[in-house]
Amino acid sequence: MRCLAVCQDELLIRMLEEILLPGFDVEFITDSRPLARRLHEAGVTVTSGDPKRVDTYLKADLSPSTCVIIEDNAQRSLKRILEAVRDAGGTLVYVLGIGAASSTKRAEALHAEFPDVSYLAMSELFGGPLLTEFSRSLTRARVQQYQRYFGDADRVLIMLHNDPDPDAMASGLALRNVLHRTKTTAIIGAMAGVTRPENLRMVDLLDLHVEAITQDSLKEFDRIAMVDVQPHYFEGLIDRVDLVIDHHPEQPGYTAVFKDIRPDYGSTSTILTEHLRAVDVNISERTATAMLYAIKSDTLFFNRQTNRVDLEAFSYLYSLADATMIRKMEGAEITPERLEYVIKAYQSGATVEQVFCAFLGPLSREDFIPYVADFFLQLEDVKWTVVAGIVDDSLVISVRNLGYSKNAGEFVRRHFLDIGNAGGHRAMAKAVIPMAAFRLKFGDLDLASIGARLQELAVHFLHDKEAKTHATTP
């Protein structure tokens, strides 16, 4: 998240930069040119400008989603600074009181005149983790903003990706709770319904409803939110939404009134757990069960990309959820059909330098591919899996790894983004490429040679990354 800090004290600037990075993209504004020059030479992102002028913030590209921190040292015209920020379009504004300015009376007087401004006393924050307190305060303000924005809408659509997984469905359920909506006023929908066995079992056991959405039916909703997916996924069908909440890397090419995208989180349900807790929404057993199962599923029970906050969310939800229900949902993992493709991958695949690669040939359903990729990552001495298959004349590739250092998302983007859709995280990634485009780039390979070519690309990528790492190591 972008953060603009208006500070005049060098010690405070250096402290905020140390604490807020890398979680926030921090820029500083100071009215002292010598200080700005000195900090710039030290590598700090800083500009000089009059904090009481609106154009200072317009030049800094201030937007409603930018978090603004204003130092209050009782020496400067705080009121004029706040008015300038507000006139420039700032809405997420925090005053950080230092010294004598951080009194309760000061905070009350400020709130009376600027009710949307939050006051944080530095003396109090030093007693605990500043980043944690600040992040919680930011989340609360962000959630309250989009709650108000959605408040006057008659019908809301919470859009999921095609063939929704547990994280998407649980996040949709959680967002509906955050918005204080019912299944009548907030529809959870997708353009292609649930097909995977364990996901269908989750739908049945938790009585979830994912409605079919068409291009025409999109016009029936006053507000559209997306969870666990971003508009680019729909290939131009939806280029503007009101809210996006996702844990996948941010993609360009769309506009959103509000968005909360945290690619370092292991699941979108973790983000929604923080949203629910930030505004003290009661989490029902059904919602907690769905979200707990989603976090467990999306992180492979914390065996792939996981953040400290995923563990915190899991711990919080555990006491609220139905553990017996989760065990029932997990019972649908292995089916005869899936076992058939696991056997096929075992017979036709190969492991080279701890990279297991298999080509499954033509398939009727795409979900077999990531299932097989996840399955073979459990093998001893396998650290990467690359599994592919052909679905509707497109080559679908799922990449998994243990997430220690190499980046699966970077691998698929490097080799396939120019000929199809490709992206993902450090530990998991996906590419979908028209077969005609794949053959044009890599040659007219027969089906038996596709797996070997993908394995060659993966091994070369790993060696290339290692070479770069060694080259930059002193």
N, C-alpha and C positions, 0 to 999 in steps of 0.2 A: 504494500500500500504506500502511496506517495504521501510524504509528510513535509510540510513547510513550517520551519521554526523561525520565529522573529525574536532574535536575541541580541543583546549588546555585551554580554559578559563572556569573555573568551573561555573561562573555566567551565561555564555552563554549556557552551557550545561543544566543547571537546567531550564533556561528560555525556551529553545527549547523543552525540554521534557514536560514542563507544557502546552505550546501552541499547540504542534503537537499531543499529545495524547488526545483522543483515535483514532483520525482520521487516524493516521499513526502508523505503527509498527516501532518504532524508536530504533536504536542501535548507540552507540557512539564508536569512536576510538580516543584514545589519546596516545601520546608518553610518558606520565608521569605515571610510575607505582604507585607512592603514590596516585596520583589523581584518577587513575582507581580503586585502592583498596578502597579509601574513598567513591567514588561514588557507587561502587558495594555494599558496606555495607549499603548504603542508599537506595538500591533497584533499582538503575539505571542499565540498560543493557549496559555495557561498557567493552571494552577490550583494553589492551595496545599494541602498535605496532608502528613501524616506518612508518609514512604516506607517506614516499618517496619510499617505497619498494612495488613492485607489489605483492609479496607473502602475504603482510598484507591484501590486499583486496581479494585475492584468499581464504585465510583462513576464511575471513568473508563471504564467499559464495556470492560475488558480481555477479550480473547478469545484462543484459541490461535493465531489467525492474526495477532495484533498483534505487531509487532516492538517489543521493549523494550530501550532503551539505558540503562545505569546508569553514572553517573559514579563512578569510583573514585579518590578523592584521598587515600586512606589516613587520612582524618580521621573517617570515619563507620563505622557498623556495617554493612559490606557484607553479611555473612552474613545478618543479620536482614532486610535489604531483599530479598535473593534468595529467602529462605524465604517472605516475604510475597507476592512476585510469583508464585512457584511455587504457593502455596496458593490464589491467586486465579485460577489457570488459565493463567498465562503459560508458553509453551513456547519461543518464539523470543527468547532472552535473550542480550544482548551486554553485556559489561562494558568500558567505555572507560577505560583507565588513563591518568591524567595525572600529570605530575611524577614523584615517587619511586615512585608506585604502579605504574608501568608496567614493572616488572622481570620478567625471565623466571621468577625464583623465585616471584614473586607469582602469575603466571599458572599455574604448575604446581601450587601449593598450592590455588588456586581450582578447577582442573580435577579435582583428586583428590576434592574434596568435592561439586562440582557438575559432573559430567561432560558434561551437555548444554549448559552455558553456554560461550559463546565469549568469548575475551579479546582485545581489540584495544588495542594500545599507541598512544596518540596521537602519541608522538614518532616512531614508525615511519611512521604514516599521513601525517604532514605531508610526508614525502619523496616521496609520490606522490599520485595523485588519490584522495582519501578516498571520494568517491561510488562510484568504480569498484570499489575494494577492498571497500567495505561492501556493495555490490550483489551482488558475486560471493559473498561470505560468506553473505548472506541466501539467495541462490539455492541454494547448497549445502545449507544447513540445511533449506530448504523441500523440496528433492528427497529428501533423506535421510528426512525425516519421512513423505512419502507412499510412499516405497519400503518402509519398515517396515510401514506400514499395509496395503499390498497384498501383503506378503510371504507371509501365511498363507492367501491365497485360492486355491481350486482352479481356478476359472474366472473370467476377467476379460473384460469387454466394453469395447472402445474404440469409442465411438459417434461416427459422423460425421453430418453433415447429409445430406439427400437429394441425390441426384445429385452425389456428392462431387467436388470439384475437386482439383487437384494439391496445394494446401496442406493440405487435410483428410487426404488419403491419406498424404502424406509425414509429417505430424504423427503420424498413427496408427502408422506404421512406426517413427518415432523414439521414441514413448512406449513401445512394446513393447520396444525396446532398453533404454530407461532402466529399465524394470521387470525386465529380465533374463528376459523371457518368450519363448516360442515361439508359432507360429501356432496351436498346439493349446491352449495354456493362456491365451492372450490373443487373443480374436477381434476383428478389425477389421470393424465392421459398419455397415449403414445400412438404413433402412426403404425407401428407393428407390435402386436401383443406379445405376451410372455409365452415362451415355448420350452425352455429348459426344464427338465424334470424337477430339480430341487427348487427352482423358482416357482413352478406351478404348485408345488407342495407348500411353499411359503404363502402363496396367494390363498390357497384353500384353508390352511390351518389358521391364518390370521384374518381371514375374511376380507381380503384386500380387493379393491375394484380399480382396474386400469382400463379406462374407456378408450375406444378406438377414435382417433382424431384424423380428420381429413383436411385438405387445404381449404375447402369451403367452410368447414366448421370452425376454423380459426377465427373467422369474423364474428362469431357469436359471443366472444368473450371481451369483457371490458379491460382486463389486465392479463398479461401472460408472464409467467415465471418459468424458469428452467432450473432443474436441479440435476447434478451429475452429468451435465452436457452443456454445450455452448452452441449458439446459432449456426456456426460454420458447418456443424454436423449435418444440417438439413439442406446443404448445398444451394443456398440462395432462396429457399422457400420462406424462411423467416430471417429477416435482417435487422429487425428491431424488437427488443423485448423490454419489459419493465424491470425484471430482476433476474440475475444469473447467480447461482451458488454452485460452485464446482471445485473439485480438487485436482482436475487435470490442468496441464499447462495452458495459459491464456492464449487464445487465438485472436487474430485481428479480423477486420472486415464486418463488424456489426456495431450497433449502438445499444446501450442499455442504460436505463435511468439509474439503476442501482446494480452493483455486482460485488460479490465477495468470492474471489478466486484465490485459493491457497494450495499451490502445487506441491508444497512440502508436507501436506497432510496426507495420511494414508487412505482416507475415505471422506466423502461428502457428509456422511452421517456424523462424523466428528465435528465438522463445522456447525451443523445444525444443532448438535448437543450444546455447543457454546452459545448459540443463538437462544435456545430455549432457556438455558440457565441464566443468561444475561438479563432477561426480562421476567424471570421468575414464573415461567409458564409451567403448570403442572404436567408432568410426563406420565401418561397412563401406562399400565403394564403392557398393553398391546403395542404401543409405540416404542417403549423401551426395549421390548423383545425384538421388534423388527430392526431397530437401530443397533442393538448389540450383535445380532446375527450378521448385519451388514458390515460392521467394523471387523468382525472376526473373518468374514468371507473375503472382503476386499484386501485385507492384509495377510491372508493365508495364516490366520491366527498369529500375526506379528512376525511372520517369516519373510515378508517382503516389505517394501517401503513403509516405514512406521515412524511416527513422530512421538515425542513425549506426550503431546496432547491426545494422541490416539489412545495411549495407555490410560490417561486420566479420564477420558470419556468412557472407556470400557469399564473402568473401576466404578465410576459414578452410576452407569446404567445397570451394572450387574445386580445390585440389590433391588432394582425396580423391575427387572425382567423375569420371565418365566423360563428357567433353565431347562425344564422338561420339554417345553415346546421347541426350544432350539435344537435339542437332541433329535426330536422327531423330524424337524426340517432337514437336518444333516443326513438323515437316513436315506435320502433319495440320491445321494451323490453318484453311486455306481449303478449303471443300467447295462443290460446285455448289449445294447446298441453302442454305448460308449466303450464297453470292454472290447468290442469287435475292432474299433479304431485304435485302441491302445495296442492290441495284438498286431494289427497291421503296421503301426509305427515301429513296434519292436522288431518286426521281421524285416522291414524295408529301411529303417533308419540306421544311423551310424553315429558314433561318438569319436570326435577328433579334438584333441587338446582340450578336453572337458566341455566341449560344445556338442550337444546332441541335436541332430537335425533329421527331420523326417518329412516326406511329402505324402499326403494321404490320398491324392488324386481327386476326382470329382466327388462332391458331397451334396446331400440334400439340405443340410443345415450347417450354418456357420459355427454354432457353439461347440461342435466337436473339436475344432481346432484349438481354441484356448484351453479346453479341458485337457487335451493330450499334452499341450505345452506345460501346463501346471503339473500334470501327473509325472512326467519324466524329469522335472526339476528335483524330484525327491530322490532320484537315483544317486547312489554313492559315486563320487568323483565327477558328477555333472554339475557345472556351474552356470551354463547357458543352455537354453533350449530354443530352437527355431523350428516351428512346425507350420506347414502350409498345406492348403488345399484349394480346389477350384469350386467356387459357388457362383452360379449364374454368369459364367464367362469372365469372372474376375478371380485373380489370385489373391487369396486372403492369407496373410502371414501373421502369426502370433509369436512374439519374442518374450522370453522370460529369463531372468537371471537372479542371482542372490543379492544383487544390489549393493555390493561392497564398494566398487569403484567405477566400473565401466557403465556406460549409459545406453540402455536399450532404445530409448526414444531417439537419441542421437544417431544410432545405427540405422533405424528405418528411415529417418529423415534424410540422411546422407545419400542413401541408395535408391529411395523410392518416391520421395516427395515430388520430384520433377515429373513423374509419370502417373501419379495417383494420389490417394490420401494416405498420409503417414504421420504418426506422432505417438507420444506416450511419455512415461516416466523413466527414471533411472532403472527400475526393476521390471517394468512391463511395458510393452509397446505393441502396436498393430499397424499393418499396412494393407490397403485394398487397392489392387492395381488391375486395370483391364488387361486380359491376357495378350491382346494385340499390342499394347504399349510395352508390356514386359518383354515380349519376343523382339520387338523393334530395338529395344535397348540392349538386351542380353543375348540375342541370337535365337534362332528357331530351334530351341531345345525340345527334345522329346520329353515326355512326362517323367521318365525314369531319371533324367539328368537334372531336373529342376532342384531336387533336394541337395544334390552334390554342389550345384552352383551356389545355392543359398549358404551352404556350410562354408564354402570357399570364401564368400563375402564376409561372413561372420568372423572366421579365423583371421582373415587379413585385417579386419577392423580392430580386433583385439590386439594384434601385433602392432598396428599403427598407433593405437592409443598408448600402448606400453612404451613405444619408442619416444613418443612425445613426452610422456611422464619422465622417462630417464633423462631426456635431453634437457629438461627444465629443473632437474634436481641438482643442487649444488654439490 
